[in-house]
């Protein structure tokens, strides 16, 4: 997959997860899994000028 394509996070995230699994002797713990997902798929922050009124 060439870098910079829209699908790149979908390739990088499982690769990072597999590497994290290889670095441990047990399972990847939930908080580490969440950090990996958040790194590759950051949450969308609300726009500062957006109001609910």
N, C-alpha and C positions, 0 to 999 in steps of 0.2 A: 504494500500500500504506500503510495507516494506521500511524503509529509505534507501537511497543510490541507488535506482533503476533508470533506465534511464527515467522512466515516472514520477518520483517524482515532477519535476517542473510543470507538467501538472495538478497535484493534489494540490500543494501548492499555485499556483498563483490564482486560483479561490477562494480558501479558504481565502487567504489574502484579495482579493477583496471584498468578502462577509463581512469579518470582518471590513474592512474600511467603507463599506456601513452602517453597523450596528453602527459604531462609529459616524456617522454624522446624521443630521436630514434631509439632502437633498441628492442629488446625489453626487457620487464621481467625483470630478472635473478632467478635462483632465490631468493636470500635475501630479496629484496624481496617476491616473491610469497608466500613462507612467512610473512613478517611480516604481510602483509595477511590471509592466512588465519587466523593465530593471533589477530589483533586481533578478527576477526569471529566466530571459532569457538575461544575459549580452551580449552586442554586442561583436562579435569576433574582436579583435584588430589585425591589420596587424603585421606580423612577422618583427622584426627589421632588419633582414638581407635580406628581400624581396625588390627587386628593380624592376622598370618598364622598365628598359632598356633591 
